[in-house]
Amino acid sequence: MIFAFTLVKSFVMDEKERMIQEQLLDRDIYAGTVIRAMREVDRSLFVPDDLKDRAWDDNPLPIGRGQTISQPYIVAYMAQEMDLKPDDVVLEVGSGCGYNAAVLSKMVSHVYSVEIVEWLAKLARKNLMKAGIINVNVRYGNGYEGWFDHGPYDKIMLTAAAPVIPRPLKEQLKLGGMMLAPVGSGLQKLMRIEKKAEDEFVEHDLIPVRFVPMTGEDQG
């Protein structure tokens, strides 16, 4: 039994290190903090049992009811573009299965995550607990509204695409803060938005992406 457990653990480590090297380092992921976070979080804890042998695949994986866990590369890319700091408080819109929040949690002080699909919010909490992560709070609610109680935030990340950036999220971003969001209703682009003044934002186009659309009620 011990021998079998050792073999499984060795296989997971080998697959994870292959993911780190081939999917991240061999591309354009260079930030040491991101690489460490990706190495520390076990993606196999966030996928269904029947897909654990594919946990390190270079693509999204289904987690049930039409939902997916993001590709490791895009999780790392977005984290790198956020320029996260150890004392940052981050709002994530779209908890999914909790994997992205788990990676962020290794680089920041706290993550507050909002998920509009109730069973996903419950799944995210369960997975994060299983992974031993205690600096993430998940709330079931409308992502368009953000999570006012804990703002303003140093960084905000959207993991679902909105036609335009919701105003409440802009309002909950600190001055000097940064938001990363996929934007578009057809063709999507990942955008980095920097808040220079209360009503002054500088936008940067990054890469073409494909995310599920945001659902819920747009709060203007």
JOKAUR-V896407 format. One record per residue. N is the residue number from 1. RES is the residue in one letter. PHI is phi in radians with two decimals (* if undefined). Layout:
# JOKAUR-V896407
N&RES&PHI / N&RES&PHI
This chain:
# JOKAUR-V896407
1&M&* / 2&I&-1.10 / 3&F&-1.09 / 4&A&-1.12 / 5&F&-1.08 / 6&T&-1.10 / 7&L&-1.12 / 8&V&-1.09 / 9&K&-1.05 / 10&S&-1.11 / 11&F&-1.08 / 12&V&-1.06 / 13&M&-1.10 / 14&D&-1.09 / 15&E&-1.16 / 16&K&-1.11 / 17&E&-1.16 / 18&R&-1.14 / 19&M&-1.06 / 20&I&-0.99 / 21&Q&-1.26 / 22&E&-1.40 / 23&Q&-1.54 / 24&L&-1.97 / 25&L&-1.10 / 26&D&-1.31 / 27&R&-1.78 / 28&D&-2.18 / 29&I&-1.66 / 30&Y&-2.17 / 31&A&-1.18 / 32&G&-1.06 / 33&T&-1.13 / 34&V&-1.22 / 35&I&-1.05 / 36&R&-1.09 / 37&A&-1.10 / 38&M&-1.12 / 39&R&-1.29 / 40&E&-1.34 / 41&V&-1.63 / 42&D&-1.51 / 43&R&-1.09 / 44&S&-1.16 / 45&L&-1.33 / 46&F&-1.96 / 47&V&-1.99 / 48&P&-1.06 / 49&D&-0.97 / 50&D&-1.35 / 51&L&-2.06 / 52&K&-1.08 / 53&D&-1.29 / 54&R&-1.99 / 55&A&-1.03 / 56&W&-1.81 / 57&D&-1.06 / 58&D&-1.52 / 59&N&-2.94 / 60&P&-1.12 / 61&L&-2.28 / 62&P&-1.22 / 63&I&-2.11 / 64&G&1.99 / 65&R&0.94 / 66&G&1.40 / 67&Q&-1.70 / 68&T&-2.37 / 69&I&-1.67 / 70&S&-1.19 / 71&Q&-1.01 / 72&P&-0.92 / 73&Y&-1.06 / 74&I&-1.21 / 75&V&-1.09 / 76&A&-1.17 / 77&Y&-1.07 / 78&M&-1.16 / 79&A&-1.09 / 80&Q&-1.14 / 81&E&-1.19 / 82&M&-1.32 / 83&D&0.88 / 84&L&-1.26 / 85&K&-2.05 / 86&P&-1.02 / 87&D&-1.72 / 88&D&-1.18 / 89&V&-1.90 / 90&V&-2.05 / 91&L&-1.80 / 92&E&-1.93 / 93&V&-1.86 / 94&G&1.89 / 95&S&-1.25 / 96&G&0.98 / 97&C&-1.53 / 98&G&1.73 / 99&Y&-1.12 / 100&N&-1.08 / 101&A&-1.08 / 102&A&-1.07 / 103&V&-1.14 / 104&L&-1.03 / 105&S&-1.06 / 106&K&-1.35 / 107&M&-2.05 / 108&V&-2.31 / 109&S&-1.27 / 110&H&-2.73 / 111&V&-2.13 / 112&Y&-1.92 / 113&S&-2.17 / 114&V&-2.00 / 115&E&-2.31 / 116&I&-1.46 / 117&V&-1.65 / 118&E&-1.07 / 119&W&-1.17 / 120&L&-1.21 / 121&A&-1.02 / 122&K&-1.15 / 123&L&-1.11 / 124&A&-1.04 / 125&R&-1.04 / 126&K&-1.08 / 127&N&-1.15 / 128&L&-1.14 / 129&M&-1.12 / 130&K&-1.09 / 131&A&-1.47 / 132&G&1.29 / 133&I&-1.69 / 134&I&-2.02 / 135&N&-1.83 / 136&V&-2.26 / 137&N&-2.00 / 138&V&-2.01 / 139&R&-2.16 / 140&Y&-1.42 / 141&G&3.12 / 142&N&-1.42 / 143&G&-1.09 / 144&Y&-1.06 / 145&E&-1.51 / 146&G&1.20 / 147&W&-2.50 / 148&F&-1.01 / 149&D&-0.99 / 150&H&-1.86 / 151&G&-1.48 / 152&P&-1.29 / 153&Y&-1.83 / 154&D&-1.22 / 155&K&-2.46 / 156&I&-2.29 / 157&M&-2.20 / 158&L&-1.76 / 159&T&-1.96 / 160&A&-2.45 / 161&A&-1.56 / 162&A&-1.96 / 163&P&-1.03 / 164&V&-2.48 / 165&I&-1.24 / 166&P&-1.08 / 167&R&-1.02 / 168&P&-1.00 / 169&L&-1.23 / 170&K&-1.08 / 171&E&-1.20 / 172&Q&-1.55 / 173&L&-1.57 / 174&K&-1.13 / 175&L&-1.04 / 176&G&1.47 / 177&G&-1.42 / 178&M&-2.35 / 179&M&-2.14 / 180&L&-2.10 / 181&A&-2.67 / 182&P&-1.37 / 183&V&-2.22 / 184&G&2.36 / 185&S&-1.81 / 186&G&-2.15 / 187&L&-1.20 / 188&Q&-2.00 / 189&K&-2.34 / 190&L&-1.46 / 191&M&-2.14 / 192&R&-1.87 / 193&I&-2.06 / 194&E&-1.91 / 195&K&-1.65 / 196&K&-1.63 / 197&A&-2.67 / 198&E&-0.93 / 199&D&-2.16 / 200&E&-2.20 / 201&F&-2.24 / 202&V&-1.90 / 203&E&-1.90 / 204&H&-2.23 / 205&D&-1.40 / 206&L&-1.90 / 207&I&-2.34 / 208&P&-1.18 / 209&V&-2.47 / 210&R&-2.38 / 211&F&-2.12 / 212&V&-1.14 / 213&P&-1.26 / 214&M&-1.14 / 215&T&-2.06 / 216&G&1.92 / 217&E&-1.73 / 218&D&-1.22 / 219&Q&-1.63 / 220&G&1.54
